Amino acid sequence: MNTNYDWIVIGGGITGSSLAYELSLKQLKVLLLEKDPIADNATVYSYGGLAYWSGTTELTRRLSQEGIELHRQLSAELDGDTEFRELDLLLTCPLDHEPKTLAKNYEKFTIQPDILDVKQACDLEPLLNPNSISGALRLPHGHIHPQKTAIAYQQAFLRQGGRIIYERADGLLRKRDSIVGVVTDKNTYYSPNTVVCAGGLSRRLLTNAGIPNNIFFTHSLLIKTLPTEIKLSSIVMPAIQQRFTLEARAENLLQESGWDDYQNEFIESILDAGAVQFIDGSLCLGQISAIATNPERKLDQRLGENSIRQKISTILPMLSNIPGTCKSCLVAFTNREIAVVGNVKDLAGIYLFNGFTSTLVFAPPLAKHFANWVTGEDSKILEKLNISG
Ligand SMILES: Cc1cc2nc3c(=O)[nH]c(=O)nc-3n(C[C@H](O)[C@H](O)[C@H](O)COP(=O)(O)OP(=O)(O)OC[C@H]3O[C@@H](n4cnc5c(N)ncnc54)[C@H](O)[C@@H]3O)c2cc1C
C-alpha cells in the first residue's frame, strides 16, 4: 500500500487534479490523496468562469493567455468533456452607480469591458430586471464545468499510471529538515516530495505541521438548482464585487496568528448576487462569502439561501424560485499576486500549490509550469512566483 512515490499530491480539486496529471506526464510516480470519494469542495460548487481578460501584469497576462488556450483544447487532450465554451460575462451596475464610472475600475485589465445601457444589457440577457440596474459591463469570458474538468484530469492521470487513494491526510511526516511522507487516517505514504493542494483546509494541515503560511479562506454559500427550461444566456455577476474587499479587510483586521485562534473568531459576510447556468440546464446561484477562522464552522444555510434568493429576485427574478439546495464550501485565497506556489523555505520535500485568484484560468497552466520546474526543464515562471525566493 505505502509504496514509495516520486510525488504525493494532497487534494483532488481542480488544483490537485491538474497538478497530479501534469506531474504524471513527466513519467513521475504520483499518488493523489483525496479525503472524499464524493467530491464536496470549492471546485464542485464553482461557477466555472474563466476570467482570461483579467491580467494586469506581464505574468498574469501571459498566464491568462496560456489558460484560455489550454482550456480551448483540454477536452481533446484529456479525452474527457470539460464543457468548455465562450460565454459573455455581464457585470451588473447598481442603480446608484453609472456604468461608465464603474468601467474605470476595469481599466487595469488586459481586455476592457463594453459599457452597456439598460436596454443593451437586457437584449443580451433578457432575464435581467431592467428596473434593478443602471446598465452593465460586458466582458468575453470562458466557461467550463469545473467538476467535470477535475474528473477529466483525474481520469487522464489514472491512464498515465497515477494512483488515487481516498484517505484523509492527517499529518506530514518529518525527518530533521525534510518532509518525507504523509500520514493519513489509515496509512503512511512515503515520498521525497509532497505538494499541498487542499484548498481552504491547507492552512490547518500546514499549521499543524508547524509550517507558517499565508493561505486563508472564506466560507462560501450558494444554491445549486435542478435543471430548468429557463435559459440564462450569460454569466451574471455584480460589477462591484464585495468579496475582494472582504478578503482585503480580513487581512488587515486579522493578525496572521488570529487565523489559528478559533476562540476569538472573526466573522463577517457579504453577498455578491450572481448566476450561471450549466449545459444540463442546472444553475448555480450565489454567493455569500464569510470570513470565519474555524474551517469547521457551519453557516446558517437556511438564512443564506433566503438571502441569496431575495437578492437574485431583484436582479434575475425568474431564477429566484427555481428549486435547489444550499451548499457550502471553503475557498482558499492569499495576499500574494496569483497564488502560493513553490517550495517551502528551509524545509525540504514540501511544496504548495494553493490560494489562487481566478483559479480555473491560472491553475491549469501553472500546473504545467510547476511540472517543468521540478523536472528542471523551465523554471522562469516558478522563479517569479516562488514563495521561498
Ligand atoms: C460559488 C463559487 C463560484 C466560484 N466561481 C469561480 C469562477 O467562476 N472562476 C474561478 O476561477 N474560480 C471560481 N471560484 C473559486 C474556485 O472554485 C476555487 O478557487 C477552486 O475550485 C479551488 O480549487 P482547489 O483545488 O484549490 O480547492 P478545492 O476544490 O476545495 O479542493 C481541495 C480538495 O482537497 C481535499 N482535502 C482537503 N483537506 C484534505 C486532507 N487533509 N486530505 C486529503 N484531501 C484533502 C478536499 O476534500 C478537496 O477535494 C468559485 C468558488 C465558489 C464557491
Ligand as a Chemical Component Dictionary entry (heavy atoms), coordinates in Angstrom:
data_LIG
# 
_chem_comp.id                   LIG 
_chem_comp.type                 NON-POLYMER 
_chem_comp.pdbx_formal_charge   0 
_chem_comp.three_letter_code    LIG 
# 
loop_
_chem_comp_atom.comp_id 
_chem_comp_atom.atom_id 
_chem_comp_atom.alt_atom_id 
_chem_comp_atom.type_symbol 
_chem_comp_atom.charge 
_chem_comp_atom.model_Cartn_x 
_chem_comp_atom.model_Cartn_y 
_chem_comp_atom.model_Cartn_z 
_chem_comp_atom.pdbx_ordinal 
LIG C1  C1  C 0 -19.785 29.922 -5.726  1  
LIG C2  C2  C 0 -18.369 29.939 -6.243  2  
LIG C3  C3  C 0 -18.110 30.425 -7.510  3  
LIG C4  C4  C 0 -16.805 30.432 -7.997  4  
LIG N1  N1  N 0 -16.595 30.860 -9.263  5  
LIG C5  C5  C 0 -15.367 30.815 -9.795  6  
LIG C6  C6  C 0 -15.160 31.157 -11.144 7  
LIG O1  O1  O 0 -16.099 31.498 -11.868 8  
LIG N2  N2  N 0 -13.900 31.096 -11.637 9  
LIG C7  C7  C 0 -12.826 30.714 -10.856 10 
LIG O2  O2  O 0 -11.695 30.683 -11.361 11 
LIG N3  N3  N 0 -12.999 30.372 -9.564  12 
LIG C8  C8  C 0 -14.228 30.402 -9.021  13 
LIG N4  N4  N 0 -14.428 30.016 -7.731  14 
LIG C9  C9  C 0 -13.260 29.630 -6.925  15 
LIG C10 C10 C 0 -12.777 28.241 -7.330  16 
LIG O3  O3  O 0 -13.871 27.382 -7.433  17 
LIG C11 C11 C 0 -11.784 27.693 -6.313  18 
LIG O4  O4  O 0 -10.750 28.633 -6.134  19 
LIG C12 C12 C 0 -11.179 26.367 -6.755  20 
LIG O5  O5  O 0 -12.166 25.440 -7.069  21 
LIG C13 C13 C 0 -10.278 25.844 -5.657  22 
LIG O6  O6  O 0 -9.736  24.628 -6.096  23 
LIG P1  P1  P 0 -8.795  23.822 -5.094  24 
LIG O7  O7  O 0 -8.360  22.598 -5.775  25 
LIG O8  O8  O 0 -7.736  24.731 -4.579  26 
LIG O9  O9  O 0 -9.717  23.526 -3.824  27 
LIG P2  P2  P 0 -10.943 22.527 -3.655  28 
LIG O10 O10 O 0 -11.746 22.414 -4.870  29 
LIG O11 O11 O 0 -11.621 22.927 -2.400  30 
LIG O12 O12 O 0 -10.238 21.124 -3.462  31 
LIG C14 C14 C 0 -9.453  20.840 -2.325  32 
LIG C15 C15 C 0 -9.558  19.329 -2.104  33 
LIG O13 O13 O 0 -8.667  18.965 -1.059  34 
LIG C16 C16 C 0 -9.304  17.937 -0.310  35 
LIG N5  N5  N 0 -8.673  17.925 1.023   36 
LIG C17 C17 C 0 -8.675  18.907 1.943   37 
LIG N6  N6  N 0 -8.001  18.516 3.027   38 
LIG C18 C18 C 0 -7.556  17.270 2.779   39 
LIG C19 C19 C 0 -6.802  16.334 3.531   40 
LIG N7  N7  N 0 -6.371  16.615 4.761   41 
LIG N8  N8  N 0 -6.531  15.123 2.973   42 
LIG C20 C20 C 0 -6.974  14.825 1.699   43 
LIG N9  N9  N 0 -7.719  15.667 0.970   44 
LIG C21 C21 C 0 -7.990  16.870 1.498   45 
LIG C22 C22 C 0 -10.749 18.369 -0.256  46 
LIG O14 O14 O 0 -11.603 17.289 0.052   47 
LIG C23 C23 C 0 -10.949 18.905 -1.666  48 
LIG O15 O15 O 0 -11.421 17.915 -2.533  49 
LIG C24 C24 C 0 -15.724 29.971 -7.197  50 
LIG C25 C25 C 0 -15.981 29.446 -5.933  51 
LIG C26 C26 C 0 -17.292 29.420 -5.456  52 
LIG C27 C27 C 0 -17.546 28.822 -4.112  53 
# 
loop_
_chem_comp_bond.comp_id 
_chem_comp_bond.atom_id_1 
_chem_comp_bond.atom_id_2 
_chem_comp_bond.value_order 
_chem_comp_bond.pdbx_ordinal 
LIG C1  C2  SING 1  
LIG C2  C3  SING 2  
LIG C2  C26 DOUB 3  
LIG C3  C4  DOUB 4  
LIG C4  N1  SING 5  
LIG C4  C24 SING 6  
LIG N1  C5  DOUB 7  
LIG C5  C6  SING 8  
LIG C5  C8  SING 9  
LIG C6  O1  DOUB 10 
LIG C6  N2  SING 11 
LIG N2  C7  SING 12 
LIG C7  O2  DOUB 13 
LIG C7  N3  SING 14 
LIG N3  C8  DOUB 15 
LIG C8  N4  SING 16 
LIG N4  C9  SING 17 
LIG N4  C24 SING 18 
LIG C9  C10 SING 19 
LIG C10 O3  SING 20 
LIG C10 C11 SING 21 
LIG C11 O4  SING 22 
LIG C11 C12 SING 23 
LIG C12 O5  SING 24 
LIG C12 C13 SING 25 
LIG C13 O6  SING 26 
LIG O6  P1  SING 27 
LIG P1  O7  DOUB 28 
LIG P1  O8  SING 29 
LIG P1  O9  SING 30 
LIG O9  P2  SING 31 
LIG P2  O10 DOUB 32 
LIG P2  O11 SING 33 
LIG P2  O12 SING 34 
LIG O12 C14 SING 35 
LIG C14 C15 SING 36 
LIG C15 O13 SING 37 
LIG C15 C23 SING 38 
LIG O13 C16 SING 39 
LIG C16 N5  SING 40 
LIG C16 C22 SING 41 
LIG N5  C17 SING 42 
LIG N5  C21 SING 43 
LIG C17 N6  DOUB 44 
LIG N6  C18 SING 45 
LIG C18 C19 SING 46 
LIG C18 C21 DOUB 47 
LIG C19 N7  SING 48 
LIG C19 N8  DOUB 49 
LIG N8  C20 SING 50 
LIG C20 N9  DOUB 51 
LIG N9  C21 SING 52 
LIG C22 O14 SING 53 
LIG C22 C23 SING 54 
LIG C23 O15 SING 55 
LIG C24 C25 DOUB 56 
LIG C25 C26 SING 57 
LIG C26 C27 SING 58 
# 
